[in-house]
Amino acid sequence: MCAGSVGQGETLESDHGGLLVGGDESSSTPAQTGSAETTTTAPAETTTAPPENTTEPVPQEDTADLLARVTEGFPTDLPLSAEFFRWAADYTGDDALLGTLYTEFSTHGYEDWKFESLSGISVRAANDIFTGAAEKAANIHVLDGNGEKGVTMTFGGDISFADNWHTMAYLNTTENGIIDCISSFLVDKMAAADISVLNNEFCFSDRGTPLVGKQFTFRGATKNVALYHILGTDLVDLANNHAYDYGEVAFCDTMDTLKNAGIAYMGGGRNIAEASEPVYYIIEGKKIAFVAATRAEKVILTPEATEDTPGVLRCYDPTAFIGVIQEAKANADFVVANLHWGTEESHLLEDVQTETAYQYIDAGADLIVGAHAHCLQGIEYYKHVPIVYNLGNFWFSHYDIDRSEER
């Protein structure tokens, strides 16, 4: 996935140069020499004051001022001003940008899409950063990026740092911890990515009791969150069937632990508003939204968040999640929809996965990433949008799963 390219144009040469003001040069008259008796007379000394300059200084407009003037009156969703254009040049680090913009706008008029194309900054990203909205909103994260054209994202499937499960039991026998458990190739790829996402299939807590009726419940110590830093993880999905395994107190501990560690989360919250809230990243001039929901449980035990109680966002009825995607699309350039769905340990898709995936794409999703099956379930394209139905386990089970044969 590549961000919009930054157009290159000719550098504007300003028509307003410096004002040169010159005065008359004074000269001295050489002495006269007579014949016969000659008298030499020194020339009289005169002092000529330079002429008084009564010309007012010529006001100079820089290119940002000129841009503000030539774009005035055009329809726009941007706060166009000289200050805004100076910010855009500073944000891109492109010394030639203002000249390029002026050449285009003064010749052919202004449109927002032209600004996006030439600057590489989307309207949504520009508004959020320039107005300060990104700095004020807890769910908008501004990343520096690596200066390359494009954004790299990595997605891993189910992961468990639960101390009562096989993964952490194995980790505790290793010399180098998580590095001995997961391929260094994968760890390097995740660490190098602009945004790295995993499915948090357990709760972080030292409290709580297992949900009644659940066969498997997973809980990891809050200190285990440091493993995410080693893996380069930026964002995790809580919309699954294990984040609430030890009840409300442990679920809230999970959110607090992630927040304190600087790891963003989606699909869960202290109320339905937070559970439904998109997580945004602004990087390389683009704004990317992540949303998540679950419909994994055949016997539903994980509660959905309400107006005043914590829980996850469900999508058994896709209506609410469609609305979440539409909101994200209205505020972002690219939307990633994360789904927890499908039948465990089966490569076969449920009809509802395909049906709702199409609905989510029609609502505005630009990429769909699934988890929960503990095995791969294939990739499909609908309207040129990729649907990764199930990533399978990243680091979760104690056994190997055949990823090639249908079950």
C-alpha positions as CSV (number, residue, x, y, z in Angstrom):
1,M,0.0,0.0,0.0
2,C,1.6,3.3,-1.1
3,A,0.8,6.8,0.0
4,G,0.1,9.5,-2.6
5,S,3.3,10.6,-4.3
6,V,4.7,14.1,-3.9
7,G,4.6,15.9,-7.2
8,Q,7.6,17.8,-8.4
9,G,7.4,21.2,-10.2
10,E,9.5,24.1,-11.1
11,T,10.8,26.3,-8.4
12,L,9.1,29.7,-8.4
13,E,11.5,32.6,-9.0
14,S,10.1,35.7,-7.3
15,D,9.4,38.8,-9.4
16,H,10.1,41.0,-6.4
17,G,13.8,41.4,-5.9
18,G,15.6,43.7,-3.5
19,L,15.3,47.5,-4.1
20,L,18.7,49.0,-5.2
21,V,19.0,52.8,-4.4
22,G,22.1,54.6,-5.7
23,G,23.4,58.2,-5.3
24,D,25.6,60.5,-7.4
25,E,29.3,60.2,-7.2
26,S,31.2,63.5,-6.5
27,S,34.5,64.3,-8.4
28,S,37.4,66.7,-7.8
29,T,38.7,69.2,-10.4
30,P,42.4,68.8,-11.2
31,A,44.7,71.9,-10.5
32,Q,45.4,74.4,-13.3
33,T,49.1,75.0,-14.3
34,G,50.0,78.4,-15.9
35,S,53.2,79.6,-17.9
36,A,55.8,82.0,-16.7
37,E,55.1,82.8,-13.1
38,T,52.8,80.1,-12.0
39,T,50.6,80.1,-8.9
40,T,49.1,76.8,-7.7
41,T,45.8,77.2,-5.9
42,A,44.3,74.3,-4.0
43,P,40.8,73.5,-5.0
44,A,38.1,74.6,-2.6
45,E,36.8,71.8,-0.4
46,T,33.1,71.2,-0.8
47,T,30.8,68.7,1.0
48,T,27.9,67.3,-0.8
49,A,25.2,65.6,1.3
50,P,23.7,62.5,-0.2
51,P,20.3,63.0,-1.6
52,E,17.5,62.3,0.9
53,N,15.7,59.1,0.1
54,T,12.0,59.8,0.4
55,T,11.0,56.5,-1.2
56,E,8.9,54.2,1.0
57,P,10.3,50.6,1.4
58,V,8.7,48.3,-1.2
59,P,6.6,45.7,0.7
60,Q,7.8,42.2,-0.2
61,E,5.4,39.2,-0.3
62,D,6.9,35.8,0.2
63,T,5.5,32.8,-1.7
64,A,3.3,31.7,1.2
65,D,1.6,35.2,1.1
66,L,1.2,34.9,-2.6
67,L,-0.4,31.4,-2.3
68,A,-2.9,32.7,0.3
69,R,-3.9,35.5,-2.1
70,V,-4.2,33.3,-5.3
71,T,-6.3,30.6,-3.4
72,E,-8.6,33.0,-1.8
73,G,-12.3,32.4,-2.7
74,F,-11.8,28.8,-3.9
75,P,-14.0,26.0,-2.3
76,T,-11.9,24.1,0.2
77,D,-11.9,21.9,3.3
78,L,-8.6,23.3,4.4
79,P,-7.8,26.4,6.4
80,L,-5.8,28.0,3.6
81,S,-3.6,30.9,4.7
82,A,0.0,32.0,4.5
83,E,0.6,30.3,7.9
84,F,-0.9,27.1,6.6
85,F,1.3,27.0,3.5
86,R,4.4,27.7,5.6
87,W,3.4,24.8,7.8
88,A,3.0,22.5,4.8
89,A,6.5,23.3,3.5
90,D,7.9,22.7,7.0
91,Y,6.0,19.4,7.4
92,T,7.2,18.0,4.1
93,G,10.7,19.4,4.3
94,D,10.4,20.3,0.6
95,D,12.1,23.6,-0.1
96,A,10.5,23.8,-3.6
97,L,7.0,23.0,-2.5
98,L,5.6,26.5,-2.2
99,G,7.0,27.4,-5.6
100,T,5.4,24.3,-7.1
101,L,2.1,25.1,-5.5
102,Y,2.1,28.7,-6.6
103,T,3.0,27.8,-10.2
104,E,0.0,25.4,-10.4
105,F,-2.6,27.4,-8.4
106,S,-1.8,30.8,-10.0
107,T,-2.0,29.2,-13.5
108,H,-4.8,26.7,-13.2
109,G,-6.7,27.5,-10.0
110,Y,-6.9,25.8,-6.7
111,E,-8.6,22.5,-5.8
112,D,-8.0,20.4,-2.6
113,W,-7.0,17.3,-4.6
114,K,-4.2,19.3,-6.3
115,F,-2.8,20.2,-2.9
116,E,-2.9,16.6,-1.8
117,S,-1.2,15.4,-5.0
118,L,1.5,18.0,-5.0
119,S,2.3,18.1,-1.3
120,G,1.7,14.4,-0.5
121,I,-0.5,15.6,2.5
122,S,-4.1,14.6,2.6
123,V,-6.8,17.0,3.5
124,R,-7.7,15.0,6.6
125,A,-4.1,14.7,7.8
126,A,-3.4,18.4,7.2
127,N,-6.5,19.5,9.1
128,D,-5.8,17.3,12.1
129,I,-2.1,18.4,12.4
130,F,-2.3,22.0,11.5
131,T,-5.4,22.8,13.7
132,G,-3.9,20.8,16.7
133,A,-6.8,18.3,16.7
134,A,-4.4,15.4,16.4
135,E,-2.5,16.6,19.5
136,K,-5.7,16.9,21.6
137,A,-7.4,13.6,20.6
138,A,-6.3,10.5,22.5
139,N,-7.2,8.2,19.5
140,I,-5.1,10.0,16.9
141,H,-1.4,9.1,16.8
142,V,1.1,11.1,14.7
143,L,4.1,9.1,13.6
144,D,7.3,10.4,12.1
145,G,7.6,7.6,9.5
146,N,10.9,7.0,7.6
147,G,10.6,9.6,4.9
148,E,9.8,7.0,2.2
149,K,6.8,7.3,-0.1
150,G,4.4,4.7,1.4
151,V,3.4,3.2,4.7
152,T,4.3,-0.3,5.9
153,M,1.9,-2.2,8.1
154,T,2.3,-5.7,9.6
155,F,-0.4,-7.9,10.9
156,G,0.0,-10.9,13.1
157,G,-2.8,-13.3,14.3
158,D,-3.5,-14.6,17.7
159,I,-0.9,-14.1,20.4
160,S,-1.0,-15.1,24.1
161,F,1.2,-13.9,27.0
162,A,-1.0,-15.8,29.4
163,D,1.1,-17.3,32.3
164,N,-1.3,-20.2,32.6
165,W,-0.7,-21.3,29.0
166,H,1.9,-23.2,27.0
167,T,3.4,-20.1,25.3
168,M,4.7,-18.4,28.4
169,A,5.6,-21.8,30.0
170,Y,7.9,-22.4,27.0
171,L,9.3,-18.8,27.1
172,N,10.3,-19.3,30.7
173,T,12.6,-22.2,29.7
174,T,14.5,-20.1,27.1
175,E,17.7,-18.2,27.4
176,N,16.6,-15.1,25.5
177,G,12.9,-14.9,26.2
178,I,10.5,-14.0,23.4
179,I,13.4,-13.7,20.9
180,D,13.9,-17.5,21.2
181,C,10.2,-18.1,20.6
182,I,9.5,-16.1,17.5
183,S,11.5,-15.9,14.3
184,S,14.0,-13.1,14.3
185,F,13.0,-12.5,10.7
186,L,9.4,-11.7,11.8
187,V,10.5,-9.7,14.7
188,D,12.8,-7.6,12.5
189,K,9.9,-7.0,10.0
190,M,7.5,-6.0,12.8
191,A,10.0,-3.6,14.4
192,A,10.8,-2.0,11.0
193,A,7.1,-1.5,10.1
194,D,5.5,1.9,10.5
195,I,2.5,0.3,12.2
196,S,2.5,-3.3,13.7
197,V,-0.8,-4.9,14.8
198,L,-1.5,-8.1,16.8
199,N,-4.6,-9.8,18.3
200,N,-4.4,-9.6,22.1
201,E,-6.0,-13.0,22.8
202,F,-5.8,-12.9,26.7
203,C,-6.1,-10.3,29.5
204,F,-3.3,-8.4,31.3
205,S,-4.0,-8.6,35.0
206,D,-3.1,-10.0,38.4
207,R,-6.8,-9.9,39.4
208,G,-10.2,-11.3,38.5
209,T,-11.7,-14.8,38.3
210,P,-12.4,-16.9,35.2
211,L,-15.7,-16.5,33.5
212,V,-18.1,-19.2,34.5
213,G,-18.7,-21.7,31.7
214,K,-15.5,-21.1,29.7
215,Q,-13.3,-24.1,28.9
216,F,-10.2,-22.0,28.3
217,T,-9.4,-18.7,30.0
218,F,-6.1,-16.8,29.6
219,R,-4.5,-14.2,31.9
220,G,-1.0,-12.8,31.8
221,A,0.8,-10.7,34.4
222,T,0.9,-7.0,33.6
223,K,4.7,-7.0,33.4
224,N,4.4,-9.2,30.3
225,V,3.3,-6.1,28.3
226,A,7.0,-5.4,27.9
227,L,7.1,-8.2,25.3
228,Y,5.1,-6.1,23.0
229,H,7.9,-3.5,23.0
230,I,10.4,-6.1,22.0
231,L,8.2,-7.2,19.1
232,G,7.7,-3.6,18.0
233,T,3.9,-3.7,18.5
234,D,1.9,-0.5,18.1
235,L,-1.7,-1.6,18.2
236,V,-3.6,-4.6,19.5
237,D,-7.1,-5.9,19.0
238,L,-9.3,-6.5,22.1
239,A,-12.5,-7.5,20.1
240,N,-12.1,-11.2,20.7
241,N,-13.3,-14.0,22.9
242,H,-10.5,-14.0,25.5
243,A,-9.7,-10.4,26.4
244,Y,-12.6,-10.6,29.0
245,D,-11.7,-14.1,30.3
246,Y,-11.2,-12.9,33.9
247,G,-14.1,-10.5,34.2
248,E,-14.6,-6.8,34.2
249,V,-11.7,-5.9,36.6
250,A,-9.2,-7.8,34.6
251,F,-10.5,-6.4,31.3
252,C,-10.1,-2.9,32.7
253,D,-6.6,-3.8,34.0
254,T,-5.8,-4.9,30.4
255,M,-6.8,-1.5,29.0
256,D,-4.9,0.4,31.7
257,T,-1.8,-1.8,31.2
258,L,-1.8,-1.2,27.4
259,K,-2.3,2.5,27.8
260,N,0.5,2.9,30.4
261,A,2.8,1.0,28.1
262,G,2.0,3.2,25.1
263,I,0.2,0.4,23.2
264,A,-3.0,1.4,21.5
265,Y,-6.0,-0.9,21.5
266,M,-9.2,-1.2,19.4
267,G,-12.5,-3.1,19.6
268,G,-12.9,-2.8,23.4
269,G,-13.6,-0.1,25.9
270,R,-15.1,1.0,29.2
271,N,-18.2,1.8,27.3
272,I,-19.7,1.3,23.8
273,A,-18.4,4.7,22.7
274,E,-14.8,3.7,23.4
275,A,-15.2,0.2,22.1
276,S,-16.5,1.6,18.8
277,E,-14.0,4.4,18.5
278,P,-11.5,4.1,15.5
279,V,-7.8,4.4,16.2
280,Y,-6.1,6.8,13.8
281,Y,-2.5,7.0,12.7
282,I,-1.2,10.0,10.7
283,I,2.0,9.1,8.9
284,E,3.7,10.2,5.7
285,G,0.9,12.7,5.1
286,K,-1.9,10.1,5.3
287,K,-4.5,9.3,7.9
288,I,-5.2,5.6,8.5
289,A,-8.1,4.3,10.6
290,F,-8.3,0.9,12.5
291,V,-11.6,-0.5,13.7
292,A,-12.4,-3.9,15.2
293,A,-15.3,-6.2,16.1
294,T,-16.0,-9.8,17.0
295,R,-18.6,-12.5,16.2
296,A,-16.4,-15.4,17.2
297,E,-18.3,-17.2,20.0
298,K,-20.9,-19.8,19.2
299,V,-22.0,-19.6,22.9
300,I,-21.6,-15.9,23.7
301,L,-19.9,-15.3,27.1
302,T,-17.9,-12.2,26.4
303,P,-20.1,-9.1,27.0
304,E,-20.6,-6.3,24.6
305,A,-19.9,-2.9,26.0
306,T,-22.9,-0.7,26.8
307,E,-23.3,3.0,27.5
308,D,-21.9,2.6,31.0
309,T,-20.3,-0.9,31.2
310,P,-17.1,-2.2,29.7
311,G,-16.8,-4.9,27.0
312,V,-16.1,-5.5,23.4
313,L,-17.7,-4.4,20.1
314,R,-19.8,-7.3,18.6
315,C,-20.8,-7.7,15.0
316,Y,-23.3,-10.6,15.0
317,D,-25.6,-8.0,13.6
318,P,-23.3,-6.1,11.3
319,T,-25.3,-2.8,11.4
320,A,-23.3,-1.2,14.2
321,F,-20.0,-2.1,12.8
322,I,-21.0,-0.8,9.4
323,G,-21.7,2.5,11.1
324,V,-18.3,2.4,12.7
325,I,-16.6,1.8,9.4
326,Q,-18.5,4.7,7.8
327,E,-17.5,7.1,10.5
328,A,-13.8,6.0,10.1
329,K,-14.0,6.4,6.3
330,A,-15.4,9.9,6.7
331,N,-12.4,10.9,8.8
332,A,-9.5,8.9,7.3
333,D,-7.9,8.2,3.9
334,F,-7.6,4.4,4.5
335,V,-9.6,2.1,6.8
336,V,-8.5,-1.3,8.1
337,A,-11.4,-3.4,9.5
338,N,-10.3,-6.2,11.9
339,L,-12.7,-9.1,12.5
340,H,-12.7,-11.9,15.0
341,W,-14.7,-14.6,13.2
342,G,-14.9,-18.0,11.6
343,T,-14.8,-21.6,12.9
344,E,-11.8,-22.6,14.9
345,E,-9.2,-24.9,13.2
346,S,-11.1,-24.9,10.0
347,H,-9.9,-23.6,6.7
348,L,-13.5,-23.4,5.4
349,L,-15.3,-20.1,5.5
350,E,-18.7,-19.5,7.0
351,D,-21.1,-17.8,4.6
352,V,-21.5,-14.9,7.0
353,Q,-17.8,-14.1,6.7
354,T,-18.0,-13.5,3.0
355,E,-21.4,-11.8,3.1
356,T,-20.5,-9.3,5.8
357,A,-17.0,-8.7,4.4
358,Y,-18.6,-7.4,1.2
359,Q,-20.9,-5.2,3.3
360,Y,-17.9,-3.8,5.2
361,I,-16.1,-3.0,2.0
362,D,-19.2,-1.3,0.6
363,A,-19.3,0.8,3.8
364,G,-15.7,2.0,3.2
365,A,-13.2,-0.6,4.4
366,D,-10.0,-0.6,2.4
367,L,-8.5,-3.8,4.0
368,I,-10.1,-6.5,6.0
369,V,-8.0,-8.7,8.4
370,G,-9.5,-11.6,10.2
371,A,-8.4,-13.8,13.2
372,H,-9.8,-16.5,15.5
373,A,-9.6,-19.7,13.4
374,H,-6.1,-20.6,14.6
375,C,-5.3,-21.4,10.9
376,L,-5.3,-19.7,7.6
377,Q,-8.5,-19.2,5.7
378,G,-7.4,-17.7,2.4
379,I,-7.5,-14.3,0.7
380,E,-10.1,-12.8,-1.6
381,Y,-10.5,-9.5,-3.4
382,Y,-13.8,-7.7,-3.6
383,K,-13.9,-4.5,-5.6
384,H,-10.1,-4.6,-5.6
385,V,-10.1,-4.6,-1.7
386,P,-8.2,-7.5,-0.1
387,I,-10.0,-9.7,2.5
388,V,-7.5,-11.7,4.6
389,Y,-10.1,-14.0,6.1
390,N,-7.9,-15.4,8.9
391,L,-4.3,-15.0,9.8
392,G,-4.2,-18.0,12.1
393,N,-2.0,-18.2,15.2
394,F,1.0,-15.9,15.5
395,W,2.2,-17.3,18.9
396,F,-0.7,-19.0,20.6
397,S,-1.0,-22.8,20.7
398,H,1.1,-25.6,22.0
399,Y,0.8,-27.7,18.8
400,D,1.5,-27.3,15.1
401,I,-1.5,-26.8,12.8
402,D,-1.5,-28.0,9.2
403,R,-2.0,-24.9,7.2
404,S,-2.4,-26.5,3.8
405,E,-5.2,-29.1,4.0
406,E,-8.8,-28.4,4.5
407,R,-10.4,-29.8,7.6
